[in-house]
């Protein structure tokens, strides 16, 4: 679960990571009034969305007066910001963060991530921070070094200092910052703590000019202080409704609605559809906790999408989610839908025969196939 920039900074600052003074603005009038707190002649006005690329999209501005701060806050609040990472739908700016501008002489990159191979905390560093880092990383260029950062001991500090020195950050202040971030990373069960850029100012200070923190979604119940940000993760009302019904769904711009149980199976279906020159309208993963009525709600969301011309159902019954449970949900959805697009169905595993019988008994516009390849080919043909 991603946290917005201002909350990410607050979290890291709690452990000793230096951040610029700033405040959260929810109206232009409040922003102008609160500027007096910052004791600066230049201000940075930042839209608070979860996606990156804000600066290039006009979501970050440097201004010189409180009145200009108010004008920028007015421009951003309530408006949709479209960046490279939001997709064409963009994100609505619901809050704006205002900071004192820094006198920066150089930008670096520093991040902590969970190392899946060892379960340790991985430290990433680069001497090319800021937009330049994002651009180079987008081209799959190797732009940083990595190492595992352990407990704060004299031996570990010596190792980390040598590592950071290779990337232009060998000062004790940065070593302190790295271990401070590590403590916050572990205590808050994060999967990512990114400082980009880590700015070096003309005075020689090292400050987190921007930051991003991601909390393990499975650990949210242990951190109620972050629950207020859960709603921000759903950038689309349809996706939020699906989540409320125990269905993981991401809306796409294709014509084939995909109904699948299991993230791996869903990704495989997407690969096959795209390789066959088809266009999926969504990603869907029916959770094991979803009942037939919740599954029906997810399918109804697809049937209500005017872009969806065909639905491809590919499920494997087993464990908690059975083939007939999914079929019941699909039948209920079609029974209440105004649009009844063609349905291509492949059900295998436990209660598969019963599931297919349900689809036929309810006289759905269904074509039953035996293999995934056949399902993909037929769905593409019907969607065309």
C-alpha positions in Angstrom: 0.0 0.0 0.0 1.6 3.2 -1.2 1.6 6.3 1.1 1.5 9.8 -0.4 4.7 11.9 -0.3 3.9 14.0 2.8 3.0 10.9 4.8 6.1 9.1 3.6 8.2 12.0 4.7 6.6 12.2 8.1 7.2 8.5 8.7 10.9 8.8 7.7 11.4 12.0 9.7 10.1 10.2 12.8 13.3 8.1 12.6 15.7 10.9 11.9 15.7 11.3 8.1 15.9 15.1 7.4 13.1 16.6 5.4 12.3 20.2 4.3 9.7 22.1 6.4 6.3 21.9 4.9 2.5 21.7 5.4 -0.5 20.0 3.8 -2.9 22.4 2.0 -6.5 21.6 1.3 -7.5 25.1 0.2 -5.8 28.1 -1.4 -6.6 30.4 1.4 -5.1 28.1 4.0 -2.0 27.7 1.9 -1.3 31.4 1.7 -1.8 31.8 5.4 0.4 28.8 6.3 3.3 30.0 4.2 4.5 32.2 7.0 5.5 29.1 8.9 8.2 28.2 6.4 10.4 31.3 6.7 11.6 31.1 3.1 11.5 33.2 0.0 10.8 30.2 -2.4 8.2 27.5 -2.2 7.6 24.1 -3.8 4.0 23.3 -4.5 3.4 19.5 -4.9 0.3 17.6 -5.9 -0.2 14.6 -3.7 -1.0 11.7 -5.9 0.4 8.2 -5.7 1.9 8.0 -9.2 5.3 9.4 -10.1 6.1 11.8 -13.0 4.3 14.7 -11.3 6.9 17.3 -12.2 6.9 16.6 -15.9 3.1 16.7 -15.9 2.9 20.1 -14.2 2.1 18.7 -10.7 5.1 20.3 -9.0 5.9 24.0 -9.2 8.4 26.4 -7.6 7.0 29.8 -6.8 8.3 32.9 -5.0 5.3 34.4 -3.1 2.5 33.1 -0.8 -0.1 34.5 -3.3 1.5 32.4 -6.1 1.4 29.4 -3.7 -2.4 30.0 -3.3 -2.8 30.2 -7.1 -1.0 26.9 -7.7 -3.0 25.2 -4.9 -6.2 26.4 -6.5 -5.0 25.2 -9.9 -4.2 21.7 -8.7 -6.9 20.8 -6.1 -9.8 18.8 -7.5 -8.2 18.5 -10.9 -7.1 15.4 -12.7 -3.3 15.1 -13.2 -2.2 12.8 -16.0 1.4 11.5 -15.8 3.3 8.7 -17.5 2.5 6.4 -14.6 -1.2 7.2 -14.1 -2.3 6.2 -17.6 -4.7 8.3 -19.6 -7.3 8.4 -16.9 -5.0 10.3 -14.5 -5.6 10.8 -10.8 -7.6 13.5 -9.0 -5.5 15.8 -6.8 -7.2 15.8 -3.4 -4.4 17.5 -1.4 -1.3 19.6 -2.1 1.9 19.7 -0.1 3.8 23.0 0.2 7.5 23.0 1.2 10.4 25.4 1.6 12.5 25.2 -1.6 16.0 23.8 -1.1 19.2 25.3 -2.5 20.3 22.1 -4.1 23.8 21.5 -5.6 23.4 17.7 -6.4 20.7 15.0 -6.5 21.2 11.4 -5.4 19.0 8.3 -5.1 18.7 6.1 -2.0 16.1 3.4 -1.4 15.4 0.4 0.8 13.5 -2.6 -0.5 12.8 -6.1 0.6 15.2 -8.7 -0.8 13.1 -11.7 -1.8 16.1 -14.0 -2.0 17.3 -13.5 1.5 14.5 -11.8 3.3 16.9 -9.0 4.3 16.7 -5.2 3.7 18.3 -4.2 0.4 19.9 -0.8 0.1 19.9 0.8 -3.4 22.1 3.8 -4.2 22.8 6.0 -7.2 24.7 9.2 -7.8 22.2 10.2 -10.4 19.0 11.0 -8.6 15.8 12.9 -9.6 14.2 12.8 -13.0 17.5 11.6 -14.5 17.4 8.4 -12.4 13.7 7.7 -13.4 14.5 8.2 -17.1 17.6 5.9 -17.1 15.7 3.3 -15.0 12.9 3.4 -17.5 15.4 2.4 -20.2 16.5 -0.6 -18.1 20.0 0.9 -17.8 21.9 -0.2 -14.6 21.9 3.0 -12.7 22.4 1.9 -9.1 24.3 -0.5 -6.8 22.8 -2.7 -4.2 23.8 -4.3 -1.0 22.1 -5.8 2.1 22.0 -3.4 5.1 22.0 -5.2 8.5 21.8 -4.1 12.1 23.4 -0.8 13.1 26.8 -2.0 14.3 30.3 -0.5 13.8 31.2 -3.2 11.3 28.0 -2.7 9.3 28.4 1.0 9.3 31.9 0.6 7.9 30.5 -1.6 5.1 27.7 0.7 4.3 29.9 3.8 4.2 32.2 2.1 1.7 29.2 1.1 -0.4 27.8 4.7 -0.3 31.2 6.1 -1.1 31.1 4.3 -4.4 28.1 6.3 -5.3 29.2 9.8 -4.1 27.4 9.6 -0.7 30.2 8.5 1.7 29.5 11.1 4.4 28.6 10.1 7.9 25.3 12.0 7.6 24.2 9.7 4.8 25.2 6.6 6.7 23.1 7.9 9.6 20.2 8.5 7.2 20.4 5.0 5.7 20.3 3.3 9.1 17.5 5.6 10.3 15.5 4.7 7.2 16.2 1.0 7.8 14.7 1.2 11.3 11.6 2.9 10.0 11.4 0.3 7.2 11.4 -2.6 9.6 9.2 -1.2 12.4 6.5 -0.2 9.9 6.7 -3.4 7.8 7.5 -1.5 4.6 8.2 -3.1 1.2 9.8 0.1 -0.1 11.3 3.3 1.3 12.6 5.5 -1.5 14.3 8.9 -1.3 14.5 10.4 -4.8 16.1 12.8 -4.9 18.2 12.8 -1.8 19.4 16.3 -2.1 22.7 17.8 -1.1 22.3 21.5 -0.4 24.8 24.3 -0.8 25.3 24.3 3.0 26.3 20.6 2.8 23.1 19.2 4.3 21.6 16.0 3.1 17.8 16.2 2.9 15.0 14.0 1.5 13.6 16.3 -1.1 11.0 13.6 -2.2 10.1 10.3 -0.7 7.9 7.3 -1.3 7.0 4.6 1.2 5.0 1.4 0.6 3.5 -0.7 3.4 3.0 -4.4 3.1 -0.8 -4.7 2.4 -0.9 -7.8 4.5 0.4 -5.9 7.5 -2.1 -2.9 7.4 -4.2 -4.4 10.2 -1.2 -3.9 12.5 -0.8 -0.3 11.5 -4.2 1.4 11.9 -2.5 4.8 11.6 -2.2 4.1 7.8 -5.8 2.9 7.2 -7.0 6.3 6.1 -4.8 6.0 3.0 -6.3 2.7 1.9 -9.0 4.4 -0.3 -6.2 6.2 -2.3 -5.0 2.9 -3.6 -8.1 2.5 -5.8 -7.7 5.1 -8.6 -10.9 3.9 -10.3 -14.4 3.6 -8.8 -14.9 0.2 -10.6 -11.7 -1.2 -9.2 -12.7 0.0 -5.7 -16.1 -1.7 -6.0 -14.4 -4.9 -7.1 -12.0 -4.8 -4.2 -15.0 -4.4 -1.8 -16.4 -7.7 -3.2 -13.2 -9.7 -2.7 -12.1 -9.4 -6.3 -8.7 -7.9 -7.4 -9.4 -6.0 -10.6 -7.5 -3.5 -12.8 -9.4 -1.8 -15.6 -7.8 -1.8 -19.0 -8.8 -0.5 -22.4 -9.5 -3.7 -24.3 -12.6 -5.5 -25.5 -12.3 -8.9 -23.8 -13.6 -9.1 -20.2 -11.4 -11.7 -18.4 -12.8 -13.7 -15.4 -10.1 -15.8 -13.7 -9.4 -17.1 -10.2 -5.7 -16.8 -9.3 -3.3 -14.0 -10.2 -0.9 -16.4 -12.0 -3.6 -17.8 -14.2 -4.8 -14.2 -14.9 -1.4 -13.1 -16.0 -1.1 -16.2 -18.2 -4.4 -15.4 -19.9 -3.3 -11.8 -20.5 -0.1 -13.0 -22.1 -2.0 -15.4 -24.4 -4.6 -12.8 -25.4 -2.0 -10.2 -26.2 0.2 -12.7 -28.1 -2.8 -13.6 -30.2 -3.4 -9.9 -31.0 -6.4 -9.5 -28.6 -7.0 -6.8 -26.1 -8.0 -7.6 -22.5 -10.5 -5.2 -20.9 -9.3 -5.9 -17.4 -7.2 -8.0 -15.1 -9.2 -10.0 -12.6 -8.3 -12.3 -9.7 -11.2 -13.8 -7.8 -10.1 -14.2 -4.2 -10.7 -17.5 -2.3 -13.0 -15.5 0.1 -15.4 -14.4 -2.7 -18.9 -15.9 -2.6 -21.0 -16.5 -5.7 -22.8 -13.2 -5.1 -19.5 -11.3 -4.9 -18.3 -12.9 -8.0 -21.6 -11.8 -9.7 -20.8 -8.3 -8.7 -17.4 -8.5 -10.4 -18.9 -9.9 -13.6 -21.6 -7.2 -13.6 -18.9 -4.6 -13.6 -17.6 -6.1 -16.8 -21.0 -6.4 -18.4 -21.7 -2.7 -17.7 -18.5 -1.7 -19.6 -19.6 -0.7 -23.1 -16.1 -1.6 -24.4 -16.5 -5.2 -23.4 -17.7 -7.3 -26.4 -17.0 -10.7 -25.0 -16.3 -12.3 -21.6 -13.6 -15.1 -21.3 -14.2 -17.3 -18.2 -11.3 -19.5 -17.3 -11.3 -20.9 -13.8 -9.8 -23.9 -12.0 -11.9 -25.3 -9.2 -10.0 -26.4 -6.1 -9.7 -25.7 -2.4 -12.2 -23.0 -1.4 -13.2 -21.6 -4.8 -15.1 -24.3 -6.7 -16.1 -24.4 -10.4 -19.8 -24.3 -9.6 -19.4 -21.3 -7.2 -17.9 -19.2 -10.0 -20.5 -20.4 -12.5 -23.3 -19.5 -10.1 -21.9 -16.0 -9.8 -21.6 -15.6 -13.6 -25.2 -16.8 -14.0 -26.5 -14.3 -11.5 -24.6 -11.5 -13.2 -26.0 -12.3 -16.6 -29.5 -12.7 -15.1 -29.5 -9.1 -13.9 -27.5 -7.5 -16.8 -29.0 -5.4 -19.5 -26.2 -6.3 -21.8 -25.5 -10.0 -22.4 -22.3 -10.3 -24.4 -21.1 -13.7 -25.7 -19.4 -15.8 -23.0 -16.5 -18.3 -23.7 -16.1 -20.7 -20.8 -13.4 -23.1 -19.7 -13.9 -24.6 -16.3 -11.6 -27.3 -14.9 -10.9 -28.9 -11.6 -13.3 -29.5 -8.7 -17.0 -29.2 -9.6 -16.2 -28.3 -13.2 -19.0 -30.4 -14.7 -21.5 -28.9 -12.4 -20.3 -25.4 -13.2 -20.6 -25.9 -16.9 -24.1 -27.4 -16.4 -25.2 -24.3 -14.5 -24.1 -22.0 -17.4 -26.1 -24.1 -19.8 -29.2 -24.5 -17.6 -29.5 -20.8 -17.2 -29.4 -20.4 -21.0 -26.4 -18.0 -21.1 -24.9 -17.1 -24.5 -22.0 -19.5 -23.7 -19.6 -21.4 -25.8 -17.7 -24.1 -23.9 -14.1 -24.9 -24.9 -11.6 -27.4 -23.6 -8.2 -25.6 -23.7 -6.9 -22.1 -22.9 -5.7 -21.6 -26.5 -9.2 -22.4 -27.8 -10.7 -20.0 -25.3 -8.4 -17.2 -26.3 -9.0 -17.7 -30.0 -12.7 -17.9 -29.7 -12.9 -14.8 -27.4 -10.9 -12.7 -29.8 -13.1 -13.8 -32.7 -16.2 -12.9 -30.9 -14.8 -9.6 -29.7 -14.0 -8.7 -33.3 
